[in-house]
Amino acid sequence: MTRVNTVLGPIAVEQLGFTSIHEHIGYGMPGSELDTRWWKTPEQRYEETIPKLRTFAAHGGQTFVDATGICNGRDIDYYQSIAEKTGLNIIAATGFVGGDTALKHFAEASVEYLTDQFIHELTVGIGTSGGKAGIIKVGVSRGFKLTALDLRIYRAAARASLATGAPIITHLAVDAATAIDALQEEGLPLTRVLFGHADDGVSQGKVDEEGIVSAGGRIGFDTFGYDLELPDPPFWGRHRDERFQHLMRYLRSGQADKVLVAADANCSPLGWPGVKGHTINYLFEQLIPDLRQDGVDDATIDQLFIGNVADFFTTSTPDTLNSEGK
Ligand SMILES: [Zn+2]
């Protein structure tokens, strides 16, 4: 039985249930915590976050994967209190959104140092919170090309994944061939990797989806709701129907097992206003109704949010994360 670390302790993979694989409780650029104009009291943060997550739970959501990682506002004690208040399983990430959000201390670290750091957070814990990471985050720096630092982080992530069984999610699926080469060189099966944001507006034409799928990787449709139809859409936005039809091509061609779906919502943005009108609940309030209207059956919807997620977390290799079992 594979076990997965939530911030409150490990659970069986079968207990994950309906999961959004790429979300943020609070996300901001490194340093935003020093910008006093954006400071929020704990009460303000709860007020912005808890109602959205309670709605998610009321709709049937069970697990929230926080893809924030080190340096972008990750706060384990706070996540633990939110898990307690909402009843959701919250999974925290070790790793980085990308080399360009890794602060100097990490940016100058070796692959070996980063590997040890990730394994420590996955098996011993994050600080003294008692909470452990359950997933590893990596990503492509701005510019659509993996930098040398991005690649050190990818290699460290691959080693930590092999050592612990934790899967990897990426920020951006561009420059996939370079990522695949590095990950395969480290001996990591690509089924352990979700290439995220393959569905966003700015990545279109830059993602080798066939290359990812044929190498065994998974495709992230994980920016649902960042629609150009929003009153003030972000630069990575995309027309709602275009993104939807992109996903439907996978479902219609019998490749539903290759994709994972999420909203990449930011419950309480740090150092910026966030994107108005976008929450994790887009999944239940817009996407699932859209899927049903297009004739997608409940079994396929369950596969996207339950079966594929369980499969992504399931590892056949013995690992320290699971053998600890406590
Ligand atoms: Zn994200």
Residues whose N, C-alpha, C, O or C-beta is under 5 A from the ligand:
A	BS01	ZN	A67 D264
